[in-house]
Amino acid sequence: MRKIFMRKYIPVIIGLASLSGLIITHSFLPRALTPRQVLEKYLDASLHGRPEEAYTFLSSEDKGVKSPEEYISERSSGKNESAFREILYDKITHRIEYLQIKDDTASANVSITTPDFAVMFRDLYAAAFGSIEQETLTPEEIDRLMAERYKDKGLPMTTTVKTYNLLKEEGGWRIHHGWKTKKWDLDKIGTYLGNTD
């Protein structure tokens, strides 16, 4: 009787165990990110001083134009981030206003609110040359002057709207700046003007 029971129900028990294993395994696998999630992660990293992380969200075509080192050096002010610069990063916000997905492409309009550097540098210039008798300032002096200027009042802010494009690639959705096309256009203009270097 026991042998009959075992022969009859062993395949069912094995099948249920396999199915439950698949369900558990599937629930812990990372899910593909949506275009909105990729854009949010890219913007958060890009706007808050984490270019290494932002680079991971770029399209393969854009990565073919700029190496990680080039991208990071263009967006980094160095390893010695000051407390004032950290405060600036904390003030930057963004909001995805509109996102349209069509097949393997997506486009989004994003409002980005940042400190108004034009106003801040005008204030810095007035403060610096009103109290310092030199024409160049070190980064430390700039940080000190900015911190003094804005310690008791809020930073001047400005909002701009920027369009971001995304492509769906084999590894998921990626930010696509189109640097290859832009580089080609600049090379073509340079050739036309006689600058072939």
C-alpha positions, -999 to +999 in steps of 0.1 A: +000+000+000+028+024+009+046+016-024+015+024-044+010+057-025+047+066-032+045+058-069+013+076-073+021+108-054+059+113-058+056+130-092+029+153-078+051+162-048+081+168-070+061+189-093+047+211-065+082+215-050+096+225-084+067+250-090+071+266-055+109+269-061+102+287-094+078+310-078+101+319-050+131+323-073+111+345-097+099+368-069+135+376-060+148+382-095+154+419-104+126+433-125+134+453-156+131+490-149+105+511-166+116+542-186+103+564-157+124+544-131+155+546-153+151+583-158+145+589-121+176+570-111+197+587-138+186+622-128+191+615-091+227+603-097+235+630-124+221+660-105+235+650-071+272+645-079+273+608-086+285+606-122+299+570-119+263+558-111+247+581-138+270+566-165+256+531-159+222+544-172+236+557-206+228+540-239+255+518-255+258+543-283+265+572-259+290+550-240+308+544-273+313+582-277+324+589-241+344+566-218+335+564-181+366+585-174+356+613-198+320+614-186+331+615-149+358+641-154+333+664-173+308+662-144+331+661-114+346+690-095+371+667-078+372+644-048+374+673-024+337+683-024+331+711+001+303+713+025+288+743+005+288+722-027+270+694-008+244+719+002+240+729-034+234+693-044+208+690-017+188+719-032+185+705-067+151+689-075+135+675-105+100+665-117+091+645-147+064+665-163+056+643-193+067+609-205+058+593-238+067+558-247+065+545-282+078+510-290+115+510-281+119+547-275+107+572-249+108+609-245+103+630-213+102+666-204+117+672-170+116+704-148+149+708-130+152+734-102+188+743-093+205+772-075+207+802-098+244+803-104+242+835-125+228+854-095+251+837-071+282+845-091+271+881-095+267+883-057+301+865-053+318+890-076+304+919-057+314+904-023+348+892-035+360+924-051+345+946-024+366+928+003+395+910-013+423+928-032+431+900-057+417+890-091+416+853-086+399+833-058+407+798-047+379+773-045+381+774-008+377+812-008+347+809-032+331+784-009+337+806+022+323+837+005+292+818-008+286+802+026+288+837+043+266+853+017+238+828+019+240+816+056+210+836+067+189+835+036+178+809+010+197+804-022+184+820-054+168+792-075+158+788-111+138+762-130+145+749-165+127+723-186+149+697-204+140+669-228+155+634-222+153+606-247+155+569-238+161+537-259+152+502-250+183+481-254+191+444-247+198+453-210+167+475-206+159+511-209+188+536-212+193+574-214+202+584-250+218+619-254+227+612-291+264+623-287+274+603-317+252+624-340+262+657-322+299+648-326+294+640-363+277+674-367+306+692-350+331+673-371+312+682-403+311+719-393+348+718-385+356+702-419+335+729-436+354+756-418+387+741-426+395+728-391+403+692-397+422+684-365 
